[in-house]
Amino acid sequence: MLRRVFGYDEFRGEQREIVEHVIGGGDALVLMPTGGGKSLCYQIPALVRDGVGVVISPLIALMQDQVDALRALGVRAGFLNSTQDVDEQRLVQAEFVAGRLDVLYLAPERLRNEATLRLLDRGRVSLFAIDEAHCVAQWGHDFRPDYLMLSQLHERWPDVPRIALTATATEATRQEIATRLDLTAARHFVASFDRPNIQYRIAGKVEPRKQLLELLRGEHKGDAGIVYCLSRASVEKTAGFLTEQGVEALPYHAGLDPRTRAAHQSRFLREDGLVMVATIAFGMGIDKPDVRFVAHLDLPKSVEGYYQETGRAGRDGLPSTAWLAYGLQDVVQQRKMINGSEGDAAHRRRLVAHLDAMLALCETVECRRARLLAYFGQSASESCGNCDTCLAPPETWDGTVAAQKILSTVVRLKRERNQKFGAGQIIDILLGRKTAKVIQFDHDRLSVFGIGTELKEAEWRGVLRQLLAQGLIGVEGEYGTLVLTEGSDEVLRGRRQVPLRRDPVRAKPARAARADSSRRSGAPADLPPELEPLFERLRAWRAEAAREQGIPAYMVFHDATLRQMAVSGPTTLEELSGISGVGENKLAKYGEGILAVLAAEPADATPDEDATSDEDAAAPGVS
């Protein structure tokens, strides 16, 4: 089934073991990184077992694309959701009852409807797949209340195997998923969270939009990517800024009307080289394989959220970038949001723990990948060679005196003036700046005025950021004023040293990802420069085939498959069938067209023309 339908010669990692376990009737909880092949773990059992595989997915806006992708492979797939009219729903229901479907997608809220439950009773269900299972975690980043009802699946259909899948979960979250979905007796499969093709980088935030533009122009010109912002206003401003600078960018957030959101999502999936600027409302379930970068202009609230979002880059295994701009104001803002959040003290403690882990990832002087994997309970080598701290190791310095100066300033303001101020005023006092605000409050008369001229403003902001990250100074109130914490006294009394990170001046990082001897079989082929024109002709053929069918180009073939075609140069259908990603249905549908492209001479070529003479032959986006 793997070879015939999907065009792959072998399973990856634990896929085979998971598939055989579910085919045998066992329940499973699967943690596998985005792009790791989770869907095969339920799609193949659904094709092998008698009946219809029912997939519970929160992604109504993407169900049509998910079904189209399966139909392109020759799989009989359908969905039921609120976007369909009555006649469309009746047709799918009839196909399900008659056993003319292999896979049926449902939204979790649909299971609240007794009519849906009776429909499932009338047909034969081969398995239940609960996709995006982290949505059941009540304090998670994508919590969906309707997921709490899914334990009833086992109660109503005790003999039907269930497989719950997610890309993001700590040990605690995994146990919560198992408990809430009544999967405590299920077998757990935990794949490696490592995505070696993604280069993780965190930059100091100076002018984030200009920094982003530099990244796009310098390393990702013409590439598809996602930019995450914390607020709707920031999404709109950033998308507008990129568009003004000649980068085709679209906004996406909950404040847009549903039709606009759907149109922007559709364009992003179907067109090459678009940048989506979005809040975290966008991205879950996005199966676009050639997203070359994911950028964050604001600090994510948790490592889980960060990992989930960055994992949308490089699903095809080709080199990709996860870039985050991070600064003092991010920490202040997140602390303020936690202090003002709804929920009890235990909930706020959870939020603080999530933020502290994210800050530790940002401030580490060690390998970021190792820190990221350790968060999910997995060990890694000391140096991955493909993150910023490995490529340009930062220095550490003793920041104890600098920390004492900041804390002393906070103390003096409180004791001598009964005042609290934010970071900007503290830094102005330390640098001895006689601003209007400093003069207004007589802060130039404080004993700490001007005692910090050994550091520049940006350096003081870095010190403050790291003190906040370490919990050695706190934030309170609507205006983010700075206050002492339990740890402040130890620093002031000299009982605790404060090691700080000094960010190096970095050269432009290498775009290529690290070499990895453990890369999976069928990984994207290296493309010699002389074959880039052929690869572009294959992409142009693919784009036309996709337009004719009204589907995203990646549903025809992934870039990785086209690269292998260009490198291997098959001349017969039999040879073409050996390319990873070419199954029987796609071979029959596209085989002759591909062979014609591979055999054709370039339209502007002459017999003695060097195929690499045109420097513009390769379009933007070729890695």
C-alpha positions in Angstrom: 0.0 0.0 0.0 2.9 2.3 0.8 4.5 1.7 -2.6 1.4 1.5 -4.7 -0.6 4.4 -3.3 2.0 6.8 -1.9 5.0 6.0 -4.0 7.5 5.3 -1.1 9.7 2.3 -0.9 10.1 2.2 2.9 8.7 3.6 6.1 10.4 6.2 8.2 11.3 5.7 11.9 8.5 4.1 13.8 5.9 4.4 11.0 5.9 0.7 10.2 5.5 -0.4 13.8 2.7 2.1 14.4 0.9 1.0 11.2 1.1 -2.7 12.1 -0.1 -2.0 15.7 -3.2 -0.1 14.5 -3.9 -2.6 11.7 -3.9 -5.3 14.4 -6.6 -3.4 16.4 -4.4 -1.7 19.0 -4.9 1.9 20.3 -1.9 4.3 19.9 -0.8 7.7 21.0 1.7 9.1 18.5 4.1 12.0 18.9 5.9 12.8 15.7 7.3 16.2 14.5 5.6 18.2 11.8 6.6 16.7 8.5 7.5 13.4 10.1 4.7 11.4 8.4 2.0 11.3 11.0 -0.9 11.0 8.4 0.5 7.8 6.9 0.1 6.2 10.4 -3.6 6.3 10.1 -4.1 6.5 6.3 -2.5 3.1 5.6 -4.4 1.3 8.3 -7.6 2.9 7.0 -6.9 1.4 3.6 -5.9 -2.0 4.9 -8.7 -2.6 7.5 -12.3 -3.3 6.6 -14.5 -0.2 6.7 -13.9 3.5 6.7 -11.2 5.4 8.7 -12.9 8.3 10.5 -10.5 11.2 11.1 -11.4 13.8 13.8 -9.8 17.1 12.8 -10.3 20.7 14.0 -9.2 22.0 10.7 -12.5 22.7 8.9 -10.9 25.3 6.6 -8.4 22.7 5.4 -10.6 19.6 5.1 -11.2 20.1 1.4 -7.5 20.3 0.7 -6.8 17.2 2.8 -9.5 15.3 0.9 -8.2 16.6 -2.5 -4.7 15.4 -1.6 -5.9 11.9 -0.9 -8.1 11.8 -4.0 -5.0 12.8 -6.0 -3.5 9.5 -4.8 -6.5 7.5 -5.7 -7.9 7.2 -2.2 -11.7 7.5 -1.8 -11.9 10.3 0.7 -14.7 12.6 1.9 -15.6 15.1 4.7 -18.6 16.4 6.5 -18.6 19.9 7.9 -20.6 23.2 7.9 -19.2 24.4 4.6 -21.3 21.9 2.7 -24.9 22.3 1.6 -27.5 19.6 2.4 -27.2 17.7 -0.9 -23.4 17.5 -0.6 -23.7 16.2 3.0 -26.3 13.6 2.0 -24.0 12.3 -0.8 -21.1 11.8 1.5 -23.3 10.2 4.1 -24.6 7.7 1.5 -21.1 6.9 0.4 -20.0 6.3 4.0 -23.0 4.0 4.7 -22.4 2.1 1.4 -18.7 1.6 2.2 -17.6 3.6 -0.8 -15.2 5.7 1.2 -11.7 4.8 2.6 -11.4 7.9 4.8 -14.0 10.3 6.3 -13.0 13.6 7.9 -15.2 15.1 10.7 -14.8 18.1 13.0 -14.9 17.3 16.7 -18.0 19.5 17.4 -19.9 17.4 14.9 -19.8 14.5 17.3 -22.1 16.5 19.6 -24.8 15.8 17.1 -26.7 12.6 17.8 -27.4 12.3 14.1 -23.7 12.0 13.4 -23.3 9.3 16.0 -26.2 7.3 14.5 -24.6 7.8 11.0 -21.4 6.2 12.3 -23.5 3.3 13.7 -25.0 2.7 10.3 -21.6 2.3 8.6 -18.5 0.3 9.3 -15.7 2.2 11.0 -12.3 0.8 10.6 -10.5 3.2 13.0 -10.8 6.6 14.7 -7.8 8.9 14.1 -7.8 11.9 16.5 -5.5 14.4 14.7 -4.0 17.5 16.5 -4.6 15.6 19.8 -2.8 18.4 21.8 -6.1 20.3 21.4 -7.4 18.3 24.3 -4.8 19.8 26.7 -6.9 22.3 28.7 -4.0 24.8 29.3 -2.4 24.1 25.9 -1.8 26.7 23.2 -4.5 25.2 20.9 -7.2 24.0 23.4 -10.5 23.1 21.8 -13.3 22.3 24.3 -15.0 19.8 21.9 -12.0 17.6 22.1 -12.9 16.8 25.7 -15.9 14.8 24.4 -13.8 12.4 22.3 -13.5 9.9 25.2 -17.0 8.7 24.2 -15.6 7.1 21.1 -14.2 4.2 23.2 -17.4 4.0 25.2 -19.7 3.8 22.1 -17.4 1.8 19.8 -15.1 -0.2 22.2 -13.8 -2.6 19.5 -12.7 0.2 17.0 -9.0 1.1 17.4 -8.1 4.7 18.1 -4.9 6.5 17.2 -4.3 10.0 18.6 -1.6 12.1 16.9 0.2 15.3 17.7 3.5 17.0 16.8 3.9 18.8 20.2 3.6 17.5 23.7 5.8 17.3 26.8 5.6 14.2 29.1 3.0 16.0 31.2 0.9 17.0 28.2 1.1 13.4 26.8 -0.3 12.0 30.0 -3.1 14.6 29.9 -3.9 13.6 26.4 -4.0 9.9 27.3 -6.2 10.6 30.4 -8.7 12.9 28.7 -9.1 10.7 25.6 -9.3 7.5 27.7 -6.1 6.2 26.0 -4.2 5.3 29.2 -3.9 1.7 28.0 -2.8 2.7 24.5 0.7 2.1 23.3 2.8 5.3 23.1 5.1 6.0 20.2 7.4 9.0 20.6 9.6 9.9 17.6 12.5 12.2 17.7 11.6 15.9 17.8 14.7 16.8 15.9 14.2 18.6 12.5 17.9 18.7 11.3 17.0 20.7 8.2 15.7 23.6 10.2 18.3 26.3 11.3 17.2 27.9 14.6 18.2 31.5 15.1 17.2 34.1 17.6 18.3 37.7 17.0 18.3 40.7 19.3 15.3 42.9 18.4 16.4 46.4 17.1 14.1 47.3 14.2 12.3 44.0 13.7 10.6 44.7 10.4 13.8 45.9 8.8 15.6 42.9 10.2 12.9 40.6 8.7 13.3 42.3 5.4 17.0 41.8 5.5 16.4 38.1 6.2 14.0 37.8 3.2 16.1 39.7 0.7 19.4 38.1 1.8 18.4 34.5 2.3 14.9 33.9 1.2 14.2 36.0 -1.9 11.1 34.6 -3.6 10.5 31.9 -1.0 7.3 31.0 0.7 7.2 31.7 4.4 5.2 32.5 7.5 5.7 35.5 9.7 4.1 35.4 13.2 3.1 38.5 15.1 1.4 38.8 18.5 -1.4 41.3 17.6 -3.7 41.9 14.7 -2.4 45.5 14.3 1.2 44.2 14.0 0.1 41.7 11.4 -1.5 44.4 9.2 1.5 46.8 9.6 4.0 44.1 8.9 2.1 42.8 5.8 1.8 46.4 4.5 5.5 47.1 5.1 6.6 44.0 3.2 4.3 44.7 0.4 5.6 48.3 0.1 9.1 46.8 0.0 8.2 44.6 -3.0 7.6 41.3 -1.0 4.2 39.8 -1.8 2.7 39.4 1.6 -0.8 38.6 2.9 -2.3 39.3 6.4 -4.2 36.6 8.3 -5.9 37.1 11.7 -9.2 36.5 13.4 -10.3 40.1 12.8 -10.6 39.5 9.1 -13.9 38.3 7.7 -14.0 34.6 7.0 -14.1 35.0 3.2 -10.9 37.1 3.2 -9.1 34.6 5.5 -10.1 31.7 3.3 -9.0 33.5 0.2 -5.6 34.4 1.7 -5.1 30.8 3.0 -6.0 29.4 -0.4 -3.5 31.7 -2.2 -0.8 30.8 0.2 -1.3 27.1 -0.4 -1.7 27.4 -4.2 0.9 30.0 -5.2 4.7 30.0 -5.0 6.7 32.5 -3.1 3.9 34.1 -1.0 4.6 35.3 2.6 1.8 34.9 5.1 1.9 37.4 8.0 -0.3 36.0 10.7 -1.3 35.6 14.4 -1.1 32.1 15.7 -4.7 31.6 14.4 -3.0 30.5 11.2 -0.9 27.4 10.5 -2.2 24.3 12.3 -2.7 21.6 9.7 -1.0 23.6 6.9 0.6 20.9 4.7 2.5 23.1 2.3 5.9 21.4 2.0 8.0 24.2 0.6 7.7 26.8 3.4 11.3 27.9 3.5 11.2 30.0 6.6 9.1 30.8 9.7 9.8 34.1 11.4 8.6 35.4 14.8 8.5 39.2 15.4 7.2 38.7 18.9 8.2 36.2 21.7 6.0 33.0 21.6 4.3 32.2 24.9 5.7 28.7 25.2 8.2 26.3 23.8 5.4 24.1 22.6 3.9 26.9 20.6 7.3 27.9 19.2 8.1 24.3 18.2 4.6 23.8 16.6 4.9 27.0 14.6 8.6 26.6 13.5 7.8 23.1 12.4 5.7 24.4 9.5 9.0 25.2 7.8 10.8 22.6 5.7 8.3 19.8 5.7 10.0 18.5 2.5 13.3 18.0 4.3 15.1 20.8 2.4 17.1 23.5 4.3 14.8 26.0 6.1 15.1 28.8 8.7 13.3 29.4 12.0 14.1 33.0 12.9 12.9 34.9 16.0 13.5 38.6 16.9 13.5 38.9 20.7 13.9 41.9 23.0 13.3 43.5 26.4 9.8 44.7 25.6 8.8 41.1 24.7 9.6 40.0 28.2 7.9 43.0 29.8 4.8 42.5 27.7 4.5 38.7 28.4 5.0 39.2 32.1 2.2 41.9 32.1 -0.1 39.6 30.2 0.4 36.8 32.7 -0.2 39.2 35.7 -3.4 40.4 34.1 -4.6 37.0 32.9 -7.9 35.3 33.9 -7.7 32.1 35.9 -6.5 31.1 39.3 -3.0 31.3 40.8 -2.2 27.7 39.6 -3.0 28.8 36.0 -0.7 31.8 36.2 2.0 29.6 37.6 1.7 27.4 34.5 1.9 30.4 32.2 5.0 31.6 34.1 6.6 28.1 33.7 5.9 28.1 30.0 7.4 31.6 29.6 10.4 30.8 31.7 11.2 27.8 29.5 10.9 30.0 26.4 13.1 32.6 27.9 15.7 29.9 28.8 15.7 28.9 25.1 16.3 32.5 24.0 19.0 33.2 26.5 21.0 30.0 26.4 24.6 30.1 25.4 24.4 26.4 24.6 23.1 24.7 21.4 19.5 25.8 20.9 18.6 22.5 19.3 19.9 20.6 22.3 17.9 22.9 24.6 14.8 22.5 22.5 15.0 18.7 22.5 15.7 18.6 26.2 12.5 20.4 26.8 10.6 17.5 25.2 12.7 15.0 27.2 15.1 14.0 24.5 18.9 14.1 24.5 21.1 15.5 21.7 24.7 16.0 21.0 26.4 19.0 22.5 26.5 20.8 19.2 24.2 20.5 16.3 26.2 22.8 13.9 23.0 24.3 12.5 21.8 26.9 15.0 23.1 30.4 15.8 24.8 29.5 19.0 26.7 26.7 17.3 27.6 28.7 14.2 28.6 31.8 16.3 29.0 30.9 20.0 28.1 33.8 22.3 30.3 34.9 25.1 29.3 35.2 28.8 30.3 37.9 31.2 29.9 38.7 34.9 27.0 41.0 35.0 26.7 41.1 38.8 27.7 44.8 39.1 25.5 45.9 36.2 22.6 44.0 37.8 23.3 45.7 41.2 23.2 49.1 39.5 19.8 48.4 38.0 18.4 47.0 41.2 19.8 49.9 43.2 18.1 52.4 40.9 14.7 50.6 41.5 15.4 50.7 45.3 16.3 54.4 45.3 13.2 55.3 43.3 11.0 53.4 45.8 12.6 54.5 49.0 13.5 58.1 48.2 10.6 59.1 45.8 8.0 56.3 46.5 7.9 55.9 42.7 8.0 53.0 40.2 9.1 53.3 36.6 9.6 51.2 33.5 12.8 50.1 31.8 13.3 53.3 29.7 13.4 55.6 32.7 15.8 53.3 34.6 18.2 53.3 31.7 18.0 57.1 31.3 18.9 57.5 34.9 21.9 55.1 34.7 23.2 56.8 31.5 22.9 60.3 33.1 20.4 61.6 30.5 18.7 64.8 31.5 15.5 64.1 29.7 12.3 66.1 30.4 11.0 63.2 32.5 14.2 62.9 34.5 14.2 66.6 35.2 10.4 66.6 36.0 10.9 64.0 38.8 14.3 65.3 40.0 15.8 61.9 39.1 19.1 63.7 38.2 19.5 64.3 41.9 19.5 60.5 42.7 22.9 59.1 43.8 22.6 56.5 41.0 22.2 59.1 38.3 24.9 58.6 35.6 26.6 55.6 37.3 26.1 53.3 34.2 27.9 55.1 31.4 30.2 52.1 30.9 27.4 50.4 28.9 25.4 51.6 25.9 21.6 51.8 25.9 21.3 48.5 23.9 23.6 46.8 26.4 21.6 48.0 29.3 18.4 46.7 27.7 20.1 43.4 27.2 21.0 43.3 30.9 17.4 44.1 31.9 16.0 41.5 29.6 18.2 38.8 31.1 17.4 39.9 34.6 13.7 39.6 33.8 14.3 36.2 32.2 16.1 35.0 35.3 13.5 36.3 37.6 15.9 38.7 39.3 13.6 41.7 38.6 9.8 41.7 38.1 7.1 43.6 36.2 3.8 44.8 37.5 0.9 47.0 36.6 -0.6 48.3 33.4 2.6 50.3 32.5 5.1 47.5 33.1 6.9 49.1 36.0 9.9 47.3 37.4 9.9 45.9 41.0 12.2 43.7 43.1 11.7 40.0 43.4 12.8 37.4 46.0 16.0 36.9 44.1 16.9 40.6 43.9 18.1 40.8 47.6 20.7 38.1 47.1 22.2 40.0 44.1 22.1 43.4 45.9 23.9 41.8 48.9 26.5 40.2 46.7 25.5 36.7 47.6 24.6 35.7 44.0 26.6 36.2 40.9 24.8 37.1 37.6 26.3 35.6 34.5 25.0 37.2 31.4 25.1 36.5 27.7 26.9 38.8 25.3 25.5 38.3 21.8 28.3 38.2 19.2 28.4 40.2 16.0 27.4 37.6 13.5 28.4 37.1 9.9 25.6 36.1 7.5 24.8 32.5 8.4 25.2 29.7 5.9 21.9 28.9 4.2 22.5 25.2 3.9 21.6 22.9 6.8 24.1 20.7 8.5 25.0 17.4 6.9 23.4 14.5 8.7 24.3 10.9 8.1 21.0 9.8 9.6 18.9 11.6 7.0 16.1 9.4 5.9 16.1 7.3 2.7 14.5 9.3 -0.1 15.7 12.6 1.2 15.8 15.4 -1.3 18.5 15.0 -3.9 21.3 17.5 -4.2 20.7 19.5 -7.4 23.8 20.4 -9.5 23.6 23.9 -11.0 23.4 22.6 -14.5 20.2 20.8 -13.7 18.4 23.8 -12.2 16.9 24.8 -15.6 15.4 21.3 -15.9 14.1 21.5 -12.4 12.4 24.9 -13.2 10.8 23.4 -16.3 9.4 20.6 -14.2 8.1 23.2 -11.7 6.5 25.1 -14.6 4.8 21.9 -15.9 3.6 21.1 -12.3 2.2 24.6 -11.9 0.2 24.3 -15.1 -1.1 20.8 -14.1 -2.2 22.2 -10.7 -4.0 25.2 -12.3 -5.9 22.9 -14.6 -7.2 20.9 -11.6 -7.6 23.8 -9.2 -5.3 22.3 -6.6 -2.1 23.4 -4.9 1.0 22.5 -6.8 2.5 20.4 -4.0 -0.5 18.0 -4.4 0.8 17.1 -7.9 4.4 16.5 -6.7 6.6 17.9 -4.0 9.8 19.9 -4.9 11.8 17.0 -3.5 10.3 14.6 -5.9 10.9 16.9 -8.9 14.5 17.3 -7.8 15.0 13.6 -7.8 13.4 13.4 -11.3 15.9 16.0 -12.5 18.8 14.2 -11.0 17.8 10.7 -12.0 16.6 11.5 -15.5 14.2 8.6 -15.9 13.3 7.8 -19.6 10.5 5.2 -19.1 7.5 4.9 -16.9 9.1 2.0 -15.1 12.1 4.1 -14.2 9.8 7.0 -13.2 7.9 4.7 -10.8 11.1 4.2 -8.8 11.2 7.9 -7.8 10.1 8.5 -4.2 6.6 10.0 -4.1 5.4 8.6 -7.5 2.6 6.2 -6.7 0.5 4.2 -9.2 -2.3 6.8 -9.5 0.1 9.7 -10.1 2.2 7.6 -12.5 -0.8 6.9 -14.6 -2.0 10.5 -14.5 1.2 12.4 -14.9 3.8 10.0 -16.1 3.8 10.7 -19.9 3.8 14.5 -19.3 6.8 14.2 -17.0 8.7 12.1 -19.4 8.0 14.6 -22.2 9.4 17.4 -20.1 12.5 15.4 -19.2 13.1 14.5 -22.8 12.5 18.0 -24.3 15.3 20.4 -25.1 14.9 23.9 -23.6 12.9 26.1 -25.9 15.8 28.6 -26.3 18.6 26.1 -26.5 20.9 25.4 -29.4 22.8 22.1 -29.8 26.1 23.4 -28.6 24.6 25.7 -25.9 25.9 25.3 -22.3 22.9 24.5 -20.2 24.2 26.7 -17.4 25.0 29.8 -19.4 21.9 31.6 -18.4 22.4 32.9 -14.9 18.7 33.7 -14.6 17.6 30.1 -15.5 16.8 29.2 -11.9 13.8 31.0 -10.5 13.8 32.4 -6.9 13.1 29.8 -4.4 15.6 27.1 -5.5 17.7 26.2 -2.5 
